[in-house]
Amino acid sequence: MSIQLIFAAMAAIGALIVVMALMSNRQPAEVELHMDGYNPEAAAKKGGLFEGFLEGFNKSLTRNKGGRSSRLTDELAKADLKLRVSEYVMLIIGLIVLLCAILFFRFHSPVLALAGIPAGYFAPGFFLKFRQRRRLKAFNNQLGDTVVLLSNALKAGYSFAQAMATIAKSSSPPMADEFSRAVREMNLGVSVDDALAHMVKRIESEDFDLMVTAVQIHRVVGGNLAEILDTIAFTIRERIRIQGEIRTLTAQARASGYIITGLPFALALILT
């Protein structure tokens, strides 16, 4: 068998793995429950042979709760990617195989084709971090209004759990997604404090951590929570306003830095 046929087969297999990992036949609710550690069995029964393989592979990967696979589960949750660890690993493997085949057919060199290994390995991680940063920014931008809504709901006589359910229904993603998930956890028997702690772990927002800390202290010592939330909302809005002013004032300097950094690479491309 010629090397061209080998790489052609690699391209086909890689593309098939990527597509099947992304198009796995599962319901969103089952994915979210699995990511929270409830480990549903329905997906493996409904999805056929490949789905059963992924479910078994996922169990073997996530057996160690404190290991790398557990951290990867948290990273996928932070990025709001509806993937299990097994699907993410299969996606990386398929991408590596596919990129190696593409580079071989482009440059006709097995040595250069090996560059697809680091590219395929690190590219999903970069995309994961990009999703996390974008989602965190959107969450922080919504947080000030959300805290005000929480405060108003408490002033109207709602309990804190009812106020969270109101935000889940009336907000837009990602805020609505996170609060909806917290409400589902509470419906399954998780306490309010634990549901909020899970949100802090997924979001890693300093402003949201401040709000959750205030709520937890209030549940211990008492006080006017609505007033405290109003103060926190004002602080969050002022911080966002100041950060926006800083970005505006430093935009020209940052643009100049990007241009100077990219200039050697642009010249190299032009000259070659």
C-alpha positions as protocol buffer text, in pm:
chain_id: "A"
residue {
  index: 1
  type: MET
  ca { x: 0 y: 0 z: 0 }
}
residue {
  index: 2
  type: SER
  ca { x: 142 y: 339 z: -99 }
}
residue {
  index: 3
  type: ILE
  ca { x: 195 y: 618 z: 151 }
}
residue {
  index: 4
  type: GLN
  ca { x: -61 y: 832 z: -35 }
}
residue {
  index: 5
  type: LEU
  ca { x: -332 y: 573 z: 31 }
}
residue {
  index: 6
  type: ILE
  ca { x: -232 y: 555 z: 398 }
}
residue {
  index: 7
  type: PHE
  ca { x: -268 y: 931 z: 442 }
}
residue {
  index: 8
  type: ALA
  ca { x: -592 y: 931 z: 242 }
}
residue {
  index: 9
  type: ALA
  ca { x: -730 y: 671 z: 481 }
}
residue {
  index: 10
  type: MET
  ca { x: -607 y: 880 z: 773 }
}
residue {
  index: 11
  type: ALA
  ca { x: -791 y: 1184 z: 636 }
}
residue {
  index: 12
  type: ALA
  ca { x: -1114 y: 988 z: 601 }
}
residue {
  index: 13
  type: ILE
  ca { x: -1084 y: 832 z: 947 }
}
residue {
  index: 14
  type: GLY
  ca { x: -992 y: 1165 z: 1108 }
}
residue {
  index: 15
  type: ALA
  ca { x: -1286 y: 1344 z: 949 }
}
residue {
  index: 16
  type: LEU
  ca { x: -1521 y: 1062 z: 1052 }
}
residue {
  index: 17
  type: ILE
  ca { x: -1401 y: 1071 z: 1414 }
}
residue {
  index: 18
  type: VAL
  ca { x: -1440 y: 1450 z: 1436 }
}
residue {
  index: 19
  type: VAL
  ca { x: -1791 y: 1444 z: 1288 }
}
residue {
  index: 20
  type: MET
  ca { x: -1911 y: 1156 z: 1504 }
}
residue {
  index: 21
  type: ALA
  ca { x: -1767 y: 1313 z: 1821 }
}
residue {
  index: 22
  type: LEU
  ca { x: -1944 y: 1641 z: 1750 }
}
residue {
  index: 23
  type: MET
  ca { x: -2273 y: 1489 z: 1633 }
}
residue {
  index: 24
  type: SER
  ca { x: -2315 y: 1238 z: 1913 }
}
residue {
  index: 25
  type: ASN
  ca { x: -2687 y: 1161 z: 1961 }
}
residue {
  index: 26
  type: ARG
  ca { x: -2763 y: 1288 z: 2314 }
}
residue {
  index: 27
  type: GLN
  ca { x: -3011 y: 1521 z: 2474 }
}
residue {
  index: 28
  type: PRO
  ca { x: -2874 y: 1848 z: 2622 }
}
residue {
  index: 29
  type: ALA
  ca { x: -3023 y: 1771 z: 2962 }
}
residue {
  index: 30
  type: GLU
  ca { x: -2839 y: 1440 z: 2974 }
}
residue {
  index: 31
  type: VAL
  ca { x: -2512 y: 1613 z: 2888 }
}
residue {
  index: 32
  type: GLU
  ca { x: -2552 y: 1870 z: 3163 }
}
residue {
  index: 33
  type: LEU
  ca { x: -2641 y: 1608 z: 3422 }
}
residue {
  index: 34
  type: HIS
  ca { x: -2339 y: 1404 z: 3319 }
}
residue {
  index: 35
  type: MET
  ca { x: -2111 y: 1706 z: 3347 }
}
residue {
  index: 36
  type: ASP
  ca { x: -2245 y: 1765 z: 3699 }
}
residue {
  index: 37
  type: GLY
  ca { x: -2156 y: 1410 z: 3796 }
}
residue {
  index: 38
  type: TYR
  ca { x: -2499 y: 1243 z: 3793 }
}
residue {
  index: 39
  type: ASN
  ca { x: -2382 y: 995 z: 3526 }
}
residue {
  index: 40
  type: PRO
  ca { x: -2702 y: 908 z: 3333 }
}
residue {
  index: 41
  type: GLU
  ca { x: -2722 y: 572 z: 3161 }
}
residue {
  index: 42
  type: ALA
  ca { x: -2989 y: 661 z: 2905 }
}
residue {
  index: 43
  type: ALA
  ca { x: -2747 y: 803 z: 2649 }
}
residue {
  index: 44
  type: ALA
  ca { x: -2556 y: 480 z: 2606 }
}
residue {
  index: 45
  type: LYS
  ca { x: -2876 y: 281 z: 2560 }
}
residue {
  index: 46
  type: LYS
  ca { x: -3028 y: 515 z: 2302 }
}
residue {
  index: 47
  type: GLY
  ca { x: -2731 y: 618 z: 2091 }
}
residue {
  index: 48
  type: GLY
  ca { x: -2616 y: 292 z: 1937 }
}
residue {
  index: 49
  type: LEU
  ca { x: -2272 y: 132 z: 1915 }
}
residue {
  index: 50
  type: PHE
  ca { x: -2061 y: 448 z: 1888 }
}
residue {
  index: 51
  type: GLU
  ca { x: -2255 y: 616 z: 2168 }
}
residue {
  index: 52
  type: GLY
  ca { x: -2207 y: 311 z: 2387 }
}
residue {
  index: 53
  type: PHE
  ca { x: -1834 y: 317 z: 2312 }
}
residue {
  index: 54
  type: LEU
  ca { x: -1813 y: 686 z: 2405 }
}
residue {
  index: 55
  type: GLU
  ca { x: -2004 y: 626 z: 2728 }
}
residue {
  index: 56
  type: GLY
  ca { x: -1773 y: 342 z: 2829 }
}
residue {
  index: 57
  type: PHE
  ca { x: -1466 y: 542 z: 2727 }
}
residue {
  index: 58
  type: ASN
  ca { x: -1592 y: 837 z: 2929 }
}
residue {
  index: 59
  type: LYS
  ca { x: -1639 y: 621 z: 3239 }
}
residue {
  index: 60
  type: SER
  ca { x: -1283 y: 490 z: 3212 }
}
residue {
  index: 61
  type: LEU
  ca { x: -1145 y: 842 z: 3171 }
}
residue {
  index: 62
  type: THR
  ca { x: -1343 y: 996 z: 3459 }
}
residue {
  index: 63
  type: ARG
  ca { x: -1292 y: 712 z: 3708 }
}
residue {
  index: 64
  type: ASN
  ca { x: -1032 y: 916 z: 3897 }
}
residue {
  index: 65
  type: LYS
  ca { x: -1228 y: 1210 z: 4039 }
}
residue {
  index: 66
  type: GLY
  ca { x: -922 y: 1421 z: 4118 }
}
residue {
  index: 67
  type: GLY
  ca { x: -728 y: 1353 z: 3799 }
}
residue {
  index: 68
  type: ARG
  ca { x: -676 y: 1535 z: 3473 }
}
residue {
  index: 69
  type: SER
  ca { x: -1005 y: 1411 z: 3325 }
}
residue {
  index: 70
  type: SER
  ca { x: -1194 y: 1564 z: 3619 }
}
residue {
  index: 71
  type: ARG
  ca { x: -1024 y: 1898 z: 3556 }
}
residue {
  index: 72
  type: LEU
  ca { x: -1105 y: 1868 z: 3186 }
}
residue {
  index: 73
  type: THR
  ca { x: -1472 y: 1813 z: 3273 }
}
residue {
  index: 74
  type: ASP
  ca { x: -1463 y: 2140 z: 3467 }
}
residue {
  index: 75
  type: GLU
  ca { x: -1293 y: 2319 z: 3177 }
}
residue {
  index: 76
  type: LEU
  ca { x: -1561 y: 2200 z: 2933 }
}
residue {
  index: 77
  type: ALA
  ca { x: -1830 y: 2321 z: 3172 }
}
residue {
  index: 78
  type: LYS
  ca { x: -1664 y: 2664 z: 3201 }
}
residue {
  index: 79
  type: ALA
  ca { x: -1663 y: 2695 z: 2822 }
}
residue {
  index: 80
  type: ASP
  ca { x: -2025 y: 2569 z: 2802 }
}
residue {
  index: 81
  type: LEU
  ca { x: -1925 y: 2302 z: 2549 }
}
residue {
  index: 82
  type: LYS
  ca { x: -2181 y: 2020 z: 2540 }
}
residue {
  index: 83
  type: LEU
  ca { x: -1912 y: 1754 z: 2519 }
}
residue {
  index: 84
  type: ARG
  ca { x: -1807 y: 1474 z: 2749 }
}
residue {
  index: 85
  type: VAL
  ca { x: -1439 y: 1410 z: 2818 }
}
residue {
  index: 86
  type: SER
  ca { x: -1443 y: 1106 z: 2588 }
}
residue {
  index: 87
  type: GLU
  ca { x: -1584 y: 1313 z: 2300 }
}
residue {
  index: 88
  type: TYR
  ca { x: -1327 y: 1586 z: 2355 }
}
residue {
  index: 89
  type: VAL
  ca { x: -1043 y: 1331 z: 2351 }
}
residue {
  index: 90
  type: MET
  ca { x: -1183 y: 1168 z: 2036 }
}
residue {
  index: 91
  type: LEU
  ca { x: -1210 y: 1512 z: 1879 }
}
residue {
  index: 92
  type: ILE
  ca { x: -840 y: 1576 z: 1948 }
}
residue {
  index: 93
  type: ILE
  ca { x: -740 y: 1237 z: 1804 }
}
residue {
  index: 94
  type: GLY
  ca { x: -950 y: 1288 z: 1492 }
}
residue {
  index: 95
  type: LEU
  ca { x: -816 y: 1640 z: 1443 }
}
residue {
  index: 96
  type: ILE
  ca { x: -455 y: 1521 z: 1472 }
}
residue {
  index: 97
  type: VAL
  ca { x: -511 y: 1247 z: 1214 }
}
residue {
  index: 98
  type: LEU
  ca { x: -696 y: 1482 z: 980 }
}
residue {
  index: 99
  type: LEU
  ca { x: -434 y: 1761 z: 1001 }
}
residue {
  index: 100
  type: CYS
  ca { x: -147 y: 1517 z: 944 }
}
residue {
  index: 101
  type: ALA
  ca { x: -318 y: 1390 z: 628 }
}
residue {
  index: 102
  type: ILE
  ca { x: -396 y: 1742 z: 502 }
}
residue {
  index: 103
  type: LEU
  ca { x: -36 y: 1859 z: 557 }
}
residue {
  index: 104
  type: PHE
  ca { x: 99 y: 1553 z: 378 }
}
residue {
  index: 105
  type: PHE
  ca { x: -118 y: 1610 z: 69 }
}
residue {
  index: 106
  type: ARG
  ca { x: -30 y: 1981 z: 75 }
}
residue {
  index: 107
  type: PHE
  ca { x: 349 y: 1950 z: 110 }
}
residue {
  index: 108
  type: HIS
  ca { x: 408 y: 1583 z: 9 }
}
residue {
  index: 109
  type: SER
  ca { x: 641 y: 1535 z: 306 }
}
residue {
  index: 110
  type: PRO
  ca { x: 581 y: 1289 z: 591 }
}
residue {
  index: 111
  type: VAL
  ca { x: 812 y: 1497 z: 811 }
}
residue {
  index: 112
  type: LEU
  ca { x: 608 y: 1815 z: 764 }
}
residue {
  index: 113
  type: ALA
  ca { x: 291 y: 1613 z: 812 }
}
residue {
  index: 114
  type: LEU
  ca { x: 404 y: 1547 z: 1170 }
}
residue {
  index: 115
  type: ALA
  ca { x: 342 y: 1915 z: 1242 }
}
residue {
  index: 116
  type: GLY
  ca { x: -26 y: 1822 z: 1254 }
}
residue {
  index: 117
  type: ILE
  ca { x: 34 y: 1642 z: 1584 }
}
residue {
  index: 118
  type: PRO
  ca { x: 105 y: 1950 z: 1801 }
}
residue {
  index: 119
  type: ALA
  ca { x: -140 y: 2159 z: 1597 }
}
residue {
  index: 120
  type: GLY
  ca { x: -424 y: 1912 z: 1646 }
}
residue {
  index: 121
  type: TYR
  ca { x: -336 y: 1861 z: 2012 }
}
residue {
  index: 122
  type: PHE
  ca { x: -321 y: 2228 z: 2115 }
}
residue {
  index: 123
  type: ALA
  ca { x: -587 y: 2382 z: 1885 }
}
residue {
  index: 124
  type: PRO
  ca { x: -888 y: 2249 z: 2083 }
}
residue {
  index: 125
  type: GLY
  ca { x: -729 y: 2379 z: 2404 }
}
residue {
  index: 126
  type: PHE
  ca { x: -687 y: 2727 z: 2256 }
}
residue {
  index: 127
  type: PHE
  ca { x: -1049 y: 2720 z: 2140 }
}
residue {
  index: 128
  type: LEU
  ca { x: -1156 y: 2609 z: 2488 }
}
residue {
  index: 129
  type: LYS
  ca { x: -976 y: 2902 z: 2653 }
}
residue {
  index: 130
  type: PHE
  ca { x: -1120 y: 3143 z: 2394 }
}
residue {
  index: 131
  type: ARG
  ca { x: -1473 y: 3023 z: 2472 }
}
residue {
  index: 132
  type: GLN
  ca { x: -1411 y: 3056 z: 2844 }
}
residue {
  index: 133
  type: ARG
  ca { x: -1282 y: 3413 z: 2815 }
}
residue {
  index: 134
  type: ARG
  ca { x: -1568 y: 3521 z: 2588 }
}
residue {
  index: 135
  type: ARG
  ca { x: -1827 y: 3362 z: 2813 }
}
residue {
  index: 136
  type: LEU
  ca { x: -1674 y: 3514 z: 3127 }
}
residue {
  index: 137
  type: LYS
  ca { x: -1676 y: 3859 z: 2968 }
}
residue {
  index: 138
  type: ALA
  ca { x: -2042 y: 3824 z: 2868 }
}
residue {
  index: 139
  type: PHE
  ca { x: -2130 y: 3698 z: 3216 }
}
residue {
  index: 140
  type: ASN
  ca { x: -1955 y: 3989 z: 3388 }
}
residue {
  index: 141
  type: ASN
  ca { x: -2127 y: 4239 z: 3158 }
}
residue {
  index: 142
  type: GLN
  ca { x: -2467 y: 4099 z: 3262 }
}
residue {
  index: 143
  type: LEU
  ca { x: -2383 y: 4064 z: 3629 }
}
residue {
  index: 144
  type: GLY
  ca { x: -2461 y: 4420 z: 3741 }
}
residue {
  index: 145
  type: ASP
  ca { x: -2816 y: 4408 z: 3605 }
}
residue {
  index: 146
  type: THR
  ca { x: -2862 y: 4057 z: 3741 }
}
residue {
  index: 147
  type: VAL
  ca { x: -2769 y: 4160 z: 4095 }
}
residue {
  index: 148
  type: VAL
  ca { x: -3018 y: 4450 z: 4071 }
}
residue {
  index: 149
  type: LEU
  ca { x: -3286 y: 4205 z: 3953 }
}
residue {
  index: 150
  type: LEU
  ca { x: -3206 y: 3977 z: 4247 }
}
residue {
  index: 151
  type: SER
  ca { x: -3236 y: 4271 z: 4486 }
}
residue {
  index: 152
  type: ASN
  ca { x: -3569 y: 4383 z: 4338 }
}
residue {
  index: 153
  type: ALA
  ca { x: -3708 y: 4030 z: 4358 }
}
residue {
  index: 154
  type: LEU
  ca { x: -3613 y: 4009 z: 4726 }
}
residue {
  index: 155
  type: LYS
  ca { x: -3775 y: 4348 z: 4791 }
}
residue {
  index: 156
  type: ALA
  ca { x: -4092 y: 4215 z: 4626 }
}
residue {
  index: 157
  type: GLY
  ca { x: -4106 y: 3934 z: 4882 }
}
residue {
  index: 158
  type: TYR
  ca { x: -3950 y: 3649 z: 4684 }
}
residue {
  index: 159
  type: SER
  ca { x: -3723 y: 3398 z: 4853 }
}
residue {
  index: 160
  type: PHE
  ca { x: -3367 y: 3380 z: 4723 }
}
residue {
  index: 161
  type: ALA
  ca { x: -3439 y: 3051 z: 4542 }
}
residue {
  index: 162
  type: GLN
  ca { x: -3745 y: 3207 z: 4376 }
}
residue {
  index: 163
  type: ALA
  ca { x: -3536 y: 3509 z: 4276 }
}
residue {
  index: 164
  type: MET
  ca { x: -3282 y: 3275 z: 4113 }
}
residue {
  index: 165
  type: ALA
  ca { x: -3562 y: 3104 z: 3920 }
}
residue {
  index: 166
  type: THR
  ca { x: -3685 y: 3445 z: 3801 }
}
residue {
  index: 167
  type: ILE
  ca { x: -3340 y: 3531 z: 3668 }
}
residue {
  index: 168
  type: ALA
  ca { x: -3318 y: 3193 z: 3493 }
}
residue {
  index: 169
  type: LYS
  ca { x: -3643 y: 3271 z: 3308 }
}
residue {
  index: 170
  type: SER
  ca { x: -3593 y: 3641 z: 3230 }
}
residue {
  index: 171
  type: SER
  ca { x: -3220 y: 3674 z: 3157 }
}
residue {
  index: 172
  type: SER
  ca { x: -3027 y: 3594 z: 2841 }
}
residue {
  index: 173
  type: PRO
  ca { x: -2732 y: 3353 z: 2804 }
}
residue {
  index: 174
  type: PRO
  ca { x: -2488 y: 3293 z: 2960 }
}
residue {
  index: 175
  type: MET
  ca { x: -2653 y: 3426 z: 3276 }
}
residue {
  index: 176
  type: ALA
  ca { x: -2979 y: 3239 z: 3212 }
}
residue {
  index: 177
  type: ASP
  ca { x: -2790 y: 2916 z: 3139 }
}
residue {
  index: 178
  type: GLU
  ca { x: -2597 y: 2927 z: 3466 }
}
residue {
  index: 179
  type: PHE
  ca { x: -2895 y: 3016 z: 3683 }
}
residue {
  index: 180
  type: SER
  ca { x: -3112 y: 2756 z: 3507 }
}
residue {
  index: 181
  type: ARG
  ca { x: -2850 y: 2496 z: 3583 }
}
residue {
  index: 182
  type: ALA
  ca { x: -2835 y: 2607 z: 3949 }
}
residue {
  index: 183
  type: VAL
  ca { x: -3215 y: 2589 z: 3976 }
}
residue {
  index: 184
  type: ARG
  ca { x: -3214 y: 2235 z: 3830 }
}
residue {
  index: 185
  type: GLU
  ca { x: -2950 y: 2135 z: 4086 }
}
residue {
  index: 186
  type: MET
  ca { x: -3165 y: 2274 z: 4369 }
}
residue {
  index: 187
  type: ASN
  ca { x: -3466 y: 2083 z: 4235 }
}
residue {
  index: 188
  type: LEU
  ca { x: -3254 y: 1767 z: 4259 }
}
residue {
  index: 189
  type: GLY
  ca { x: -3185 y: 1835 z: 4628 }
}
residue {
  index: 190
  type: VAL
  ca { x: -2867 y: 2047 z: 4618 }
}
residue {
  index: 191
  type: SER
  ca { x: -2864 y: 2330 z: 4872 }
}
residue {
  index: 192
  type: VAL
  ca { x: -2863 y: 2695 z: 4763 }
}
residue {
  index: 193
  type: ASP
  ca { x: -2511 y: 2744 z: 4900 }
}
residue {
  index: 194
  type: ASP
  ca { x: -2377 y: 2442 z: 4711 }
}
residue {
  index: 195
  type: ALA
  ca { x: -2552 y: 2545 z: 4388 }
}
residue {
  index: 196
  type: LEU
  ca { x: -2396 y: 2891 z: 4413 }
}
residue {
  index: 197
  type: ALA
  ca { x: -2056 y: 2737 z: 4491 }
}
residue {
  index: 198
  type: HIS
  ca { x: -2084 y: 2523 z: 4177 }
}
residue {
  index: 199
  type: MET
  ca { x: -2160 y: 2839 z: 3976 }
}
residue {
  index: 200
  type: VAL
  ca { x: -1852 y: 3012 z: 4119 }
}
residue {
  index: 201
  type: LYS
  ca { x: -1642 y: 2710 z: 4023 }
}
residue {
  index: 202
  type: ARG
  ca { x: -1775 y: 2712 z: 3665 }
}
residue {
  index: 203
  type: ILE
  ca { x: -1758 y: 3088 z: 3610 }
}
residue {
  index: 204
  type: GLU
  ca { x: -1453 y: 3200 z: 3812 }
}
residue {
  index: 205
  type: SER
  ca { x: -1573 y: 3561 z: 3817 }
}
residue {
  index: 206
  type: GLU
  ca { x: -1434 y: 3774 z: 4099 }
}
residue {
  index: 207
  type: ASP
  ca { x: -1744 y: 3995 z: 4098 }
}
residue {
  index: 208
  type: PHE
  ca { x: -1979 y: 3696 z: 4115 }
}
residue {
  index: 209
  type: ASP
  ca { x: -1764 y: 3544 z: 4390 }
}
residue {
  index: 210
  type: LEU
  ca { x: -1811 y: 3870 z: 4584 }
}
residue {
  index: 211
  type: MET
  ca { x: -2189 y: 3844 z: 4547 }
}
residue {
  index: 212
  type: VAL
  ca { x: -2197 y: 3478 z: 4652 }
}
residue {
  index: 213
  type: THR
  ca { x: -1978 y: 3551 z: 4955 }
}
residue {
  index: 214
  type: ALA
  ca { x: -2218 y: 3827 z: 5061 }
}
residue {
  index: 215
  type: VAL
  ca { x: -2514 y: 3590 z: 5026 }
}
residue {
  index: 216
  type: GLN
  ca { x: -2342 y: 3318 z: 5228 }
}
residue {
  index: 217
  type: ILE
  ca { x: -2249 y: 3563 z: 5506 }
}
residue {
  index: 218
  type: HIS
  ca { x: -2606 y: 3693 z: 5512 }
}
residue {
  index: 219
  type: ARG
  ca { x: -2741 y: 3340 z: 5554 }
}
residue {
  index: 220
  type: VAL
  ca { x: -2525 y: 3306 z: 5866 }
}
residue {
  index: 221
  type: VAL
  ca { x: -2550 y: 3648 z: 6035 }
}
residue {
  index: 222
  type: GLY
  ca { x: -2867 y: 3793 z: 5877 }
}
residue {
  index: 223
  type: GLY
  ca { x: -2925 y: 4152 z: 5766 }
}
residue {
  index: 224
  type: ASN
  ca { x: -3082 y: 4334 z: 5471 }
}
residue {
  index: 225
  type: LEU
  ca { x: -2964 y: 4130 z: 5173 }
}
residue {
  index: 226
  type: ALA
  ca { x: -3141 y: 4350 z: 4917 }
}
residue {
  index: 227
  type: GLU
  ca { x: -2947 y: 4654 z: 5041 }
}
residue {
  index: 228
  type: ILE
  ca { x: -2620 y: 4463 z: 5029 }
}
residue {
  index: 229
  type: LEU
  ca { x: -2691 y: 4349 z: 4673 }
}
residue {
  index: 230
  type: ASP
  ca { x: -2766 y: 4707 z: 4565 }
}
residue {
  index: 231
  type: THR
  ca { x: -2424 y: 4813 z: 4696 }
}
residue {
  index: 232
  type: ILE
  ca { x: -2254 y: 4521 z: 4519 }
}
residue {
  index: 233
  type: ALA
  ca { x: -2436 y: 4604 z: 4193 }
}
residue {
  index: 234
  type: PHE
  ca { x: -2311 y: 4964 z: 4211 }
}
residue {
  index: 235
  type: THR
  ca { x: -1955 y: 4842 z: 4275 }
}
residue {
  index: 236
  type: ILE
  ca { x: -1971 y: 4600 z: 3981 }
}
residue {
  index: 237
  type: ARG
  ca { x: -2107 y: 4863 z: 3742 }
}
residue {
  index: 238
  type: GLU
  ca { x: -1840 y: 5113 z: 3844 }
}
residue {
  index: 239
  type: ARG
  ca { x: -1567 y: 4853 z: 3796 }
}
residue {
  index: 240
  type: ILE
  ca { x: -1697 y: 4768 z: 3447 }
}
residue {
  index: 241
  type: ARG
  ca { x: -1715 y: 5139 z: 3360 }
}
residue {
  index: 242
  type: ILE
  ca { x: -1356 y: 5200 z: 3474 }
}
residue {
  index: 243
  type: GLN
  ca { x: -1231 y: 4892 z: 3288 }
}
residue {
  index: 244
  type: GLY
  ca { x: -1402 y: 5019 z: 2971 }
}
residue {
  index: 245
  type: GLU
  ca { x: -1233 y: 5358 z: 3008 }
}
residue {
  index: 246
  type: ILE
  ca { x: -895 y: 5191 z: 3055 }
}
residue {
  index: 247
  type: ARG
  ca { x: -945 y: 4979 z: 2742 }
}
residue {
  index: 248
  type: THR
  ca { x: -1040 y: 5291 z: 2545 }
}
residue {
  index: 249
  type: LEU
  ca { x: -735 y: 5486 z: 2664 }
}
residue {
  index: 250
  type: THR
  ca { x: -495 y: 5199 z: 2589 }
}
residue {
  index: 251
  type: ALA
  ca { x: -651 y: 5088 z: 2257 }
}
residue {
  index: 252
  type: GLN
  ca { x: -400 y: 5278 z: 2041 }
}
residue {
  index: 253
  type: ALA
  ca { x: -100 y: 5143 z: 2230 }
}
residue {
  index: 254
  type: ARG
  ca { x: -230 y: 4786 z: 2210 }
}
residue {
  index: 255
  type: ALA
  ca { x: -299 y: 4819 z: 1837 }
}
residue {
  index: 256
  type: SER
  ca { x: 55 y: 4949 z: 1781 }
}
residue {
  index: 257
  type: GLY
  ca { x: 194 y: 4654 z: 1975 }
}
residue {
  index: 258
  type: TYR
  ca { x: -1 y: 4406 z: 1762 }
}
residue {
  index: 259
  type: ILE
  ca { x: 116 y: 4572 z: 1439 }
}
residue {
  index: 260
  type: ILE
  ca { x: 482 y: 4578 z: 1545 }
}
residue {
  index: 261
  type: THR
  ca { x: 464 y: 4215 z: 1659 }
}
residue {
  index: 262
  type: GLY
  ca { x: 307 y: 4096 z: 1333 }
}
residue {
  index: 263
  type: LEU
  ca { x: 527 y: 4306 z: 1103 }
}
residue {
  index: 264
  type: PRO
  ca { x: 822 y: 4060 z: 1080 }
}
residue {
  index: 265
  type: PHE
  ca { x: 588 y: 3771 z: 996 }
}
residue {
  index: 266
  type: ALA
  ca { x: 407 y: 3979 z: 733 }
}
residue {
  index: 267
  type: LEU
  ca { x: 738 y: 4079 z: 572 }
}
residue {
  index: 268
  type: ALA
  ca { x: 853 y: 3717 z: 572 }
}
residue {
  index: 269
  type: LEU
  ca { x: 536 y: 3611 z: 391 }
}
residue {
  index: 270
  type: ILE
  ca { x: 570 y: 3893 z: 138 }
}
residue {
  index: 271
  type: LEU
  ca { x: 938 y: 3823 z: 65 }
}
residue {
  index: 272
  type: THR
  ca { x: 884 y: 3449 z: 24 }
}
